[in-house]
């Protein structure tokens, strides 16, 4: 065993199986481990990936391998790139701040993102600019971000924006918003992208305000963008090589029905094996963004599928990549508003975007959804019931109209609503 192999084995043995997004010591240990592995130039990235794929690989080591793969690629780049990084802020007042006894969910997320971007681009030809955008936050997330940046050495690389400051407008992609209250994430992301493109970013990455995605993974998105000429790169948490640490979903068995409807409505997306539409780790080339923003169809958090539809309509080369994601659920807006409100927004936005972009979708399923599902309350009626047609099917068959056709779904929905009404009476 070589000296380098011994170092790797010791690092593997010492790595932790637990990672807390709120603990700075965990963030520091991760980068120290990644630096150790990165510097062992006689150990291949492929070897690290083999170790990371083993059943007994500690989480910390798996995360470090993703960072090593990313950094090794970024430092090979010869063409200078300016990357804009955008995230929306609504109700992020706790996660932006440091963890304390009175703020147990604090992630110090803005400082962490800056540190991560500095780490991945140090010594490379890649430059970055960060765009945190306040989406009408009632707790003034923008003000908190500005306060954090007051004495920060990298404050010139960060532009804090407020959606409310630019609305209303008579033209452009935000003209359909009267105020920031009409946006639910999508409007803020659009504003950040507009600013990034105006400031000559070659591409834009958008992520979430929390620490769920370590931005040291930037190279995972840049690799297909540069090497394969991809114009859109989508992170895929469901890939076998991804690392996904997520709180157990507490939806009822009826979630299978919702996914069945979703895959029919978004047929163009899901038939192309894009199963993780909502991952907050995506890269879009500046020209694709310009095309998308000619006429956005939705401004809530279902904007992801609208953008994917638009990229497909424009026939832009699109790639998906595995990456590491650790759920930050304690302050999540989806937890606050409820899972069926989230799902109603996703399905409604998907239907709107499919029609607006004029792309392949199941028209009958869209009609049925719009006629029979009017709010999260309608979804709550079916979330704990599973139609017999879907009971024993595999994931690959979800969305196949031959398994459970739209007209059958329509009859089933009517029956469930009627049963609920009779139960109330």
N, C-alpha and C positions, 0 to 999 in steps of 0.2 A: 504494500500500500504506500503510495507516494505521500509526501508531506501535505500536499494540497488535499488529497483524498481524506487524510486524517482530520484536517481542519473541517472539511465538509461533514464528515461523520459526527464530529463533536458538535458542530452547529446544529445538525439534525437532532441529535440526542438532547441538546439543551433547549431547543425551541419549544415554545409554549403552545398548548392546544387551545388557548383561549385568547380572544382579542377584544378589548373594550374600547369602543370609539371615543369614549369620554376621558380616557386615561392618556395623558401626554407621555407617560413613561412607556406605554405600549407602542405609541407612534415612534418614539425615539429608538426603542429596541428594534423595531421592524427595519428602520432605515440603517441601523448599525449592522444588522444581519445581512441586508441586501448589499451593503457596501463590501462586507467581508466576502460574500459569494461572488460579487461582480469582479473583485480584484484578483480572483484566482483564474487567471487567463488561460491556464492549461486545462481547466474544467469546462466542458462544453455546455451550452445552454440545454442541449438535448438531454444530457446526463441529469441535469437539475430537474428537467421536466419529468424524466422517468422516476426520480425520487418522489417528486410531488404527486405523481399519480398512484403511488403505493397506498394501500389501505391504512397504514399506520402513520402516514405523514402528518406531523403536527401542523395546525392551521398557520402558525406564524411562519413556518418554513415554506408552506405553499404560497402564502402572500409574497414572501421575499422573492420567490422564483419568478412570479409575474413581474415584479419590479426589475429584476435582473434582465429578463428577456426584453423588457421595454427599454431600459437604459442602454443595453448593448446595441440595440438598433438605432436609437436616437444619436448616439455618438458616432455612428457610421455615416450619417447623412452628410452630403456634400452641398446640397442646394439649400440656401437660407430660407427659412419659413417663419412667418409671423402667424401665430395661432391665437385667435380670440377664444376666451373661455367664458361662457355665459351661464349664470344661474339666477333663478327667480327667488325672491324672498317674500313670504307671507307667513306671519306667525313664527318667524325664525329668531325671535328675540332671545330665547333661551339657548339655542344651539350655537348662536354666534358668540355668546359669552363663554368665559371659562367655567369649568366645573367648580362648584363650591358647595358648601353644606346647604345653602338655600337655593342653589341651582344645580341639582344633581344630574341633570341631563345636558349640562353644558359641554359642548364639543370644541369650543374655540375654533370653529370651523373656518372662518375667514383666514386667520393666521395659518392654520394647517394647510389650506389650499395654496397659499403663497409659498410656504416652506416646500411643499411637494412639487410645485412647478419649478421652483429654483433648483431643487435636487435633480429633477429629470433633465433640465436643460443646461445645467452647468457644464461648461466646456464644449458645448455643441453649437451648431449653426441655427438652432431653433430659438426664437424669442417668443414671449407670451405677453398677453394683456388680459386682465381679468375684469369682467363686467357683472357685478352683483346688481340686480335690478329689483327695486321695491315694487311689489305688485299691489300697492294700496294697503300695506300692512297696518293694522290698527295699533300696533305696538312700535311703530317707527323703526323697522329693521334697518332702513337706510341710515337713520341717525346713529344707530348703534355701530353700523359698519364704518361710518365716517369717523366716529370717535376712536374706534380701534386703529384706524389708519393715521390719525393725527401725527404721531411720532414714529410711524413705521418706516424703516429705511426703503421699503419698496412701494411706498404710496403712489409714486408716479406711474407704476405699472397697473394701477387699479382705478377704474372709473365707476363710482357708485351712481346709479341712475334711479330716478323715480318716474314710474309710469304716469303718475298724476301730473307731473310737470309738463308733459307734452300733449295732454288731452284737454279738450277735443281738437282734432285736426280735420281739415276738409279734404285731404287727399292722402294717398299712401296706404300701406297695409294696416294702419291702425284707425282708419277713418270710420269703421263700423263700431268703434268703442266711444261711448259718450263720456265715460269716466273710468277710472281704474277699477271701480266696483263691477264693471262689466267684464273684466278679465279674471280668469282663473288660471294663472300661470302662463298661458299661451301668449297673451299680450306683452307680458314682461320679457319673455324669451325673444319675441319679435323685436322689441325695442333694443335689447342687447345686441342682437344680430345686426340690426341696422347700423348701430354705432360701430360695431367691429368692422363691418364692411366699409363704412365711411372712412375708417382709420386704416384702411388698406390691409386688413387681415387676409391671408391666403385662404384660410379655412376657419371654421368656427366649430368648437366643441361645446355642447351644453351638458350640464350635469345638475345635480341637486345641491341645495344649500348645506346639507349635512355632510358628514365624513364617510358616507356609505361607499363611495368610490374613491379610492386613492388615486390622485391625479398623476402620481408617478408612473401610472400605466399608460400615459400619453402615447408612448411608442407603439403600443398594441394597435391603436387607431391609425397612427401615421404610417405604419408599415404597408398596408394595402393601398393607402392613399398615394404614397410615393412609388412603391415598387410595382404595384399592379394597376396604377392609374385609376383607382376607384374614386368616384366623386362623392359617394356616400358610404360611410362605414358605421355599422350598427353593432353596439355591444350586445352580446347574447348570453344572458345568465343561465340559459337552459342547455347550453352546449356541454358535452361531457367533460371538456377540459376547463370549464369555468369553475370558480369557487363561489358558492352561494351559501351564505349564512343568513337564514331568514326565519323569522318567528313563524311558528306553525299556523297555517291558515285556519281560521275558525268559521269558514263558511259551511253551509249545509251541503248535502249531497246534490242539491239542485244546481250547484256551480257548473256541473257538467252540461246542463241544459243551456246555461248562459254562454258557455264556451262554444257549444254547438251553434248557437245563433250567431255568435261573434265571428266564427270562422266562415260562415256562409255570407254574412254581410261584407266581411273583409276578404273575400275570396282571393283577390289579386295578391294580397299580402301573404296570407297563410298558405296558399298553394305553392308559394315560392320558398317554403320552409322558414319563413320569418315568424317565429312563435313568441318572441319576447319584444313586443312592440313598445312597451313602456320603459325599457331600461334607460336610465338617465346617464348614458355614456355613449354619445353619438357624435360623429363628425360629418359636417357638410362642407363641400367646396363652396367658395364664395359665389360662383356662377349658379350653382344649384339654389342657394339661398335667394339670390336675386329673382330667380324664376318662381320659387315658392311664394315669395312675398308680393308678387304681382297681385294676387288675390287670395289671401288665406280664407279658409271656410269656417274655421272654429278658433276660439280664443281661450278655451278652457284646457284642462290637462289631457284632453284627448287629441291635442294638436299633433302629437307624435304620428298618429296614423294618417292625418291629413298631409303631413310632410312626406311620409313614405309613399303615399299615393301619388303625390306631385312628382317625386323623383322617378317613380315608375312611369308615369305619364310622359315625362321628358326623356325616358330611356337612358338615364344616367347609369353608368356602371355602379353596382351596389354590392358591398361585401358585408358579411357578418363575422364577428370575432369573439372568442371567449375572453372573459376577464373575471376579476374578483369583485364581489359585492357583499358587503356586510350590512344587513338591514338596520336602519336607525329608526325604530318604530315608536319610541316613547313620545316624541313630539310630532309624529306624522299627521299631516292634515287628513289623510284618508282614514286614520283611526278616529279622529275627532268627528268627522262628518258621517262616518258609518260606511261599511263595506257596500251596501246596496246603493247608496247615493253615488259612490265611486263607480260601481258597475253601470248604473243608469247613465252617468255622464259618458263613460267609455263607449257604450253601445249607441247612444244618441249621437255622439260626435262622429263615430265611425260611419253611421248611416248618412249623416249630413255631408261628410267629406267624400264618401263614395259617390254620391249623386253629384256633388259640386265639381269633382274632378273628372267625372265622366269615365270612370275606370271600371273594369270588370267587377261585378258583384251580383249577388242573388237578389234581383229586384223584388221577388215575391216575399222574401224574408224581410226586406226593408219595409215593405208595405205593412206586413203583419206586425212588425215591431212598432211602427208609428201608430197603427190603429188600436193596438191592444196594450202597449206598455207606455204609460203616461207619466210615471214617476217611480221613485225608488220603492214606493209602497206596493206597486204591482209586482216588482221583483221579490219583495219580501213574502208575497203569497206563495211563491214557487220555490224558494231557496231550500226548503227542507223536504222537497218532494222530488223524486226522480222518476221520470217516465220509464215504463218497462222497455221501451225501444232502446234506451241508452244504458241500461243496467250493466250489460256484460261486454260492451264494446271497448276496444283498445283506443289509446289516445290518437293513433293514426287515423281512425275512422270518425273522430269527432269533426263535425262540419260537413260530412258527406250527406247530401240530401237524400240519397237512396236509403240511408239508415233510418232517418227520421225526417220526413219531408216537411217543407214549410206549411203546407195545408194541414198536415197532421198536427203540427205544433200549434197552429191556429185553433183547431178544434180542442186540443188539450188545454190551451190557455183559457178558452171560454168556459170549459168545464171546471177548471180550478177556481176561476173568479166566481162562478155560480155557486160552487160548493162553499166558498168563503162567505158569500153573502147569506146563504142559507144557515151557515154556522152562526153568523152574527144575529140573525133574526130568531 
